[in-house]
Amino acid sequence: MRVSKRESVTDEGTEQPVKDDAVHLRRRIGLLPSISFIIGTVVGSGIFIAPKGVLMNSGSVGLSLLVWTLCGVLSTFGALCYAELGTSFRKSGGHYTYLLETLGPLPAFLRLWTEFIFIRPAVATYVSLAFGQYVVEPLFMPCAAPTALVKLVSMLGVTFVVAMNCWSVSMAARTQVLLTFIKMFALILIIIPGIMALVNGKSENFQNAFDSDSFSLTKLPLAFYSGLYAYGGWFYLNFITEEVINPNRTIPLAVIFSMVTVTVCYVLVNVAYYTMMTANELLMSDAVAVTFASRALQGVAPAIPVLVALSCLGALNGGFFSSPRMLFVGAREGHLPAIFSMIHIRRQTPLPAVLFLYPLVIIMMARGEIFQLINFASFSRWLFIALATLGMIIHRYRFPDHPRPFKVPLAVAVVFTIVCFFIVGLSLYSDPWNTGGSCALTLSGVPVYYLTVKKSYIPERWKKAFNYLSLHLQIFLEVAQQEVQTY
């Protein structure tokens, strides 16, 4: 343990004096980085790829636009619920922390288990493959891009993001702000020519917008999954609560501003797409934004894939910035090996937690169809989000005097929770293979919890070997336990 004679200012989350050189995660995320963090993580590959999935499963232009709007409203409701949770429980960790505080350790462990067994690798793989596709595809048009090269470029993108998040929290945060401004510029670049064409009378693709022979109620949850995936990321700020400056003010403000901005932009982007492309043309395109640019932005069309790729890189950076904090908190609570709750003694980054994700993403990147990945990860992700907001409602009833600096209307929480459970339940019927596999993998964490966490049955020889390995990893990585309580 290192000792410093100097004392810094009081930590805003704990009201305790903090040593200048104590090993802990600093509060460095203000309002602008928080807004950039949410927008930058939400606006990734989804708006450039998911329109195909939403239209494919909704069956018509009009219904797909309605799905996009409802997904935005639903995501905003969820973000408001998480704003209450984030100001009520000021620990990092997001879903895991809220399940632990409201429903107990088993649901929290299962959320941790699913996050790192398949949710986080699947989502990161989806975004990184989109990054690789938008980098490589323009070089080979009109021919198809080599799959191996797309995956190689995707792996390079993941490697860059992991290295940056291992190196510096401040650098990762500044990069996120920059990439957010770039991706908002990309969205505006799509919206303006599309809306101008619509104003000038190009509205033939919106005639009979709700007519469809392919509509199926059983496919509608999959349309919502694709849309909700595009809005996914509104909860990531809650993963880093302990690093947010004045979270009681910053989290609600960041959530409200970000989600209203994203919802408006997403609906307008889809209107722009349909103005310049028919439904069949959109379904035939694997890179919707590139196809749009070739028609509406011929002068700057080559720049669109670059902007989309940078947008994907921003979403990837946001995911790798936030998700390791859940792993970090889970290890701190004793649900995972202690090595993952350690911080680099000079860089002040959760180095082991960030590095743990890297091979998981690389392995999943080697296989998996992109839309199957969404459906596979979405079931468990939305199940646990619904459980977290259900836990919030139960906690309100059980502990009415618990401090809640920001309180969402009960009707919003109830509507959001019911809709989430409905979508999750109906998806078991719509896509039983992927959602059933996701459910089975989630439940596989139950015996792991009872054998390793609730009461350890691990042989002593294995424990000694693991402790020996952890000690040498700690020395090699130059990491130590957090010295300051930051919640």
Disulfide bonds with the S-S distance in Angstrom:
none
